[in-house]
Amino acid sequence: MLFKRMWKIQMAILLVYALGAVNAFALPTTQPRLRDRDVKIGLLTNSYLSNTRETISDEGTGNISLILGTRAVGNQGLFHFGIEAEALYGVRNAHYRYIDVGEAYAGLESKSWHVYVGRKRYEWSALDSHWGLGLYQPRFRWDYINTRENGLFGLFASFKSDLITITGFGAPIYVPEQGAPFDISGGSCKSSSPWFSCPASSISLFNQSTDIRFSLEVPPVKKLIQKQALGASVRVGKSRGFFARGSIAHKPMNQFHLSFEGNLDLSTLQIPAVIRPRVLFHTLYSLDVGFIDPKHNIVASALWERPVEDYPPTNWNIQRASNTFLSGITYKTKPFTNQLKDYRFEFSYFHRNGGNPSDKGPFISPGTNIFEPRFAFKNAMSAALFTPIVSSWADRFLFSTKFVYDSDNTGNILIADAYIKPISRTFLNFGIDILGSNSRDPVDFISRYQRNDRLRAGVSYVF
């Protein structure tokens, strides 16, 4: 009876930890990107609307952060370079900080070929990029509602003609994607983000409080990053008109997979819980077929993932991956003319077959999951609008909104942003995020984070 009760206790504890640390659905950003050779400095704040939600601020209203970003793209003859990076520092909470390098590359480029080394962003699959799946390329997931797709790190080569573009890459090391911050030290878990929920530090066991001592066992950095990757993509078709693209890659998954082991220590009456990240490989195949012209863009996509199973010790409780088929279609259009010519609409549908297998281990009941599923959605639809209201405002005002509906979990997400330029090179932005779900499943992405409804505001200056 003690053994049976202990695994249930451990599952409840570690479930909360795993949910914030692995691959969850996240929406690509709707924010305008910096232009080439821009530097941005600004202040941002979040105000969470739920009084019961623990936030990153001691006042419970959000955090004020200083942000510095840059984008620089240039060339000298055949030599080309580019960098896109952003850093954030919490003014009221110094632990709320990050540095994100989305691209940093240099190489040689001519009209028909290029060779680059570093971190560079490509579109390998329209479905992967539009839905922010993080399969081909890693994402920056500091904030699960406003994520960014980053480039892979390695060597890239491409040949281009009027009708065909061939791109290949090879990576000697593994660079995982960034997620919400947390820290485990002294047996305790701490987080400065509302997008990561630390487990409780104690539980009631036999009518008395029992401490939980967390530890994170990470392999040596050299062993962790020495993971090679290869991939290639072939696109047939001109820049406008009908096109088709096929891509393939064999690489480490951009997200860590988790495992754990833990038992009650009768000598100390404490529960040590050892968390271990794992790096799994997978092979990806994708196909895009579509049509592009100045006003319309439609792409139908298919993506197959074939994970390579690893074989950890049998006493580990592990998160698994399985064969997955993803499909969808995305339509983008600017249907109007004259004063409404800058209106842009986007509609997309996403469907998943397979994936999300049950977890495995001595403390796991058959057919159950204690870790967050890798894919949060099975049938999802999205609609988005980007507009300056009237074209004469295009240089001064931008409004964007996106709505996502998940039919399997009966949940939805609404994101709306307004960007105003009152004077030259100064920008104000206001935004709101609303999440709602009829599901009460703790591993459902929208249900878990629906208390993170919030208002956002900021001011920035671009040099």
GILINPE-V8563 format. One record per residue. N is the residue number from 1. RES is the residue in one small letter. PSI is psi in whole degrees, -180 to 180 (* if undefined). D_FIRST is the distance of its C-alpha to the first C-alpha in whole Angstrom. Layout:
BEGIN
N/RES/PSI/D_FIRST  N/RES/PSI/D_FIRST
END
This chain:
BEGIN
1/m/-39/0  2/l/-44/4  3/f/-45/5  4/k/-41/5  5/r/-36/6  6/m/-41/8  7/w/-32/10  8/k/-40/11  9/i/-45/12  10/q/-38/14  11/m/-44/16  12/a/-39/17  13/i/-51/19  14/l/-19/20  15/l/-47/21  16/v/-40/24  17/y/-48/25  18/a/-31/26  19/l/-34/28  20/g/0/30  21/a/-5/31  22/v/-170/32  23/n/110/34  24/a/155/35  25/f/140/38  26/a/144/40  27/l/134/44  28/p/150/47  29/t/147/49  30/t/7/52  31/q/146/54  32/p/141/57  33/r/157/57  34/l/149/60  35/r/169/63  36/d/137/64  37/r/41/65  38/d/148/64  39/v/130/62  40/k/136/60  41/i/140/59  42/g/179/57  43/l/137/55  44/l/153/52  45/t/149/50  46/n/139/47  47/s/108/46  48/y/137/43  49/l/-19/43  50/s/122/40  51/n/-19/40  52/t/-5/36  53/r/123/36  54/e/129/35  55/t/-177/38  56/i/3/40  57/s/145/42  58/d/-19/42  59/e/-8/44  60/g/21/42  61/t/4/44  62/g/-169/44  63/n/145/46  64/i/128/50  65/s/143/50  66/l/131/53  67/i/140/53  68/l/123/56  69/g/155/56  70/t/150/59  71/r/122/60  72/a/122/62  73/v/130/64  74/g/178/67  75/n/156/69  76/q/96/72  77/g/-127/74  78/l/-20/71  79/f/124/69  80/h/151/66  81/f/163/63  82/g/148/61  83/i/140/58  84/e/117/56  85/a/158/54  86/e/140/52  87/a/144/51  88/l/141/49  89/y/125/49  90/g/122/47  91/v/-44/50  92/r/-14/48  93/n/98/44  94/a/-20/46  95/h/-11/42  96/y/91/43  97/r/156/45  98/y/163/45  99/i/123/48  100/d/124/48  101/v/102/51  102/g/-37/51  103/e/144/54  104/a/99/56  105/y/162/58  106/a/151/62  107/g/-166/64  108/l/139/67  109/e/134/68  110/s/-170/71  111/k/-32/71  112/s/-5/70  113/w/161/67  114/h/154/65  115/v/123/63  116/y/151/60  117/v/142/58  118/g/-151/55  119/r/117/53  120/k/141/54  121/r/129/53  122/y/166/54  123/e/103/53  124/w/-34/52  125/s/126/50  126/a/-37/51  127/l/-45/48  128/d/-44/46  129/s/-43/48  130/h/-39/49  131/w/4/45  132/g/45/44  133/l/-25/42  134/g/31/42  135/l/-56/42  136/y/-55/45  137/q/148/46  138/p/159/44  139/r/157/44  140/f/109/44  141/r/43/41  142/w/-36/41  143/d/117/41  144/y/-18/40  145/i/-22/42  146/n/79/45  147/t/162/44  148/r/144/47  149/e/123/48  150/n/168/48  151/g/159/50  152/l/159/49  153/f/128/50  154/g/-153/52  155/l/129/56  156/f/138/57  157/a/141/60  158/s/142/62  159/f/136/65  160/k/133/66  161/s/-172/69  162/d/-31/70  163/l/-16/68  164/i/141/65  165/t/126/63  166/i/124/61  167/t/136/58  168/g/155/56  169/f/155/54  170/g/139/52  171/a/126/50  172/p/-18/49  173/i/164/46  174/y/127/44  175/v/103/44  176/p/163/41  177/e/159/41  178/q/140/40  179/g/-169/38  180/a/145/37  181/p/145/37  182/f/163/34  183/d/135/33  184/i/116/31  185/s/144/32  186/g/26/30  187/g/0/27  188/s/155/28  189/c/134/29  190/k/146/32  191/s/142/34  192/s/15/38  193/s/140/37  194/p/-6/36  195/w/7/35  196/f/127/32  197/s/114/29  198/c/146/28  199/p/161/24  200/a/147/23  201/s/-6/23  202/s/158/21  203/i/164/18  204/s/117/16  205/l/123/13  206/f/42/12  207/n/24/16  208/q/153/18  209/s/129/19  210/t/125/18  211/d/145/20  212/i/128/20  213/r/107/23  214/f/146/24  215/s/147/26  216/l/115/28  217/e/107/29  218/v/134/32  219/p/161/34  220/p/143/38  221/v/-41/40  222/k/-43/43  223/k/-32/40  224/l/-38/39  225/i/-14/42  226/q/70/44  227/k/122/43  228/q/157/46  229/a/148/47  230/l/149/50  231/g/162/51  232/a/155/54  233/s/140/55  234/v/124/58  235/r/129/60  236/v/127/63  237/g/155/65  238/k/175/67  239/s/-25/66  240/r/148/67  241/g/-161/67  242/f/146/65  243/f/163/62  244/a/144/59  245/r/132/57  246/g/137/54  247/s/152/52  248/i/144/50  249/a/144/48  250/h/115/45  251/k/165/44  252/p/146/40  253/m/143/39  254/n/-13/40  255/q/143/36  256/f/144/33  257/h/148/30  258/l/154/27  259/s/163/24  260/f/161/21  261/e/149/19  262/g/146/17  263/n/160/14  264/l/125/13  265/d/105/16  266/l/-23/15  267/s/-30/19  268/t/-8/20  269/l/41/17  270/q/162/18  271/i/101/17  272/p/129/19  273/a/111/20  274/v/118/23  275/i/132/25  276/r/123/27  277/p/148/30  278/r/150/31  279/v/117/35  280/l/147/35  281/f/158/38  282/h/159/40  283/t/132/43  284/l/138/45  285/y/135/47  286/s/154/49  287/l/130/52  288/d/136/54  289/v/130/57  290/g/-174/59  291/f/137/62  292/i/132/64  293/d/179/67  294/p/-24/68  295/k/-15/66  296/h/146/63  297/n/117/61  298/i/132/58  299/v/127/56  300/a/135/53  301/s/149/51  302/a/141/48  303/l/127/46  304/w/132/43  305/e/129/41  306/r/95/39  307/p/151/37  308/v/116/37  309/e/136/33  310/d/173/32  311/y/77/30  312/p/171/27  313/p/146/25  314/t/-19/22  315/n/2/19  316/w/147/21  317/n/118/20  318/i/151/23  319/q/133/26  320/r/167/28  321/a/154/31  322/s/170/33  323/n/137/37  324/t/140/38  325/f/123/41  326/l/139/43  327/s/162/46  328/g/174/48  329/i/141/51  330/t/134/53  331/y/127/56  332/k/138/58  333/t/148/62  334/k/84/64  335/p/-14/66  336/f/170/69  337/t/-180/72  338/n/-127/74  339/q/-18/72  340/l/16/69  341/k/-19/69  342/d/6/66  343/y/132/64  344/r/129/61  345/f/146/58  346/e/134/55  347/f/138/53  348/s/149/50  349/y/140/48  350/f/135/45  351/h/143/42  352/r/136/39  353/n/130/38  354/g/-164/35  355/g/176/34  356/n/53/30  357/p/165/28  358/s/150/24  359/d/167/23  360/k/138/21  361/g/168/19  362/p/-21/15  363/f/13/13  364/i/127/16  365/s/144/15  366/p/136/19  367/g/11/22  368/t/162/20  369/n/130/22  370/i/-24/21  371/f/159/24  372/e/133/27  373/p/146/29  374/r/-35/32  375/f/118/35  376/a/-25/34  377/f/150/37  378/k/-43/38  379/n/112/41  380/a/145/42  381/m/144/46  382/s/150/48  383/a/138/51  384/a/152/53  385/l/132/57  386/f/124/58  387/t/146/62  388/p/19/64  389/i/-64/65  390/v/152/69  391/s/-29/70  392/s/-16/72  393/w/1/69  394/a/-30/68  395/d/-8/68  396/r/-23/67  397/f/134/64  398/l/132/61  399/f/136/59  400/s/143/56  401/t/146/53  402/k/136/50  403/f/131/48  404/v/133/45  405/y/128/43  406/d/109/40  407/s/-29/40  408/d/-40/36  409/n/8/35  410/t/53/38  411/g/161/38  412/n/158/41  413/i/133/43  414/l/128/46  415/i/130/48  416/a/138/52  417/d/145/54  418/a/132/57  419/y/125/59  420/i/136/63  421/k/90/65  422/p/-36/68  423/i/165/70  424/s/128/70  425/r/4/67  426/t/134/65  427/f/138/62  428/l/141/60  429/n/144/57  430/f/139/55  431/g/164/52  432/i/141/49  433/d/128/45  434/i/129/44  435/l/137/40  436/g/142/39  437/s/141/36  438/n/-8/35  439/s/146/32  440/r/17/29  441/d/121/27  442/p/-15/26  443/v/-1/27  444/d/129/30  445/f/-52/33  446/i/-43/35  447/s/-40/33  448/r/-37/31  449/y/16/34  450/q/-14/36  451/r/-2/36  452/n/24/38  453/d/139/42  454/r/162/44  455/l/145/48  456/r/149/50  457/a/155/53  458/g/163/55  459/v/138/58  460/s/157/60  461/y/134/63  462/v/125/64  463/f/*/66
END
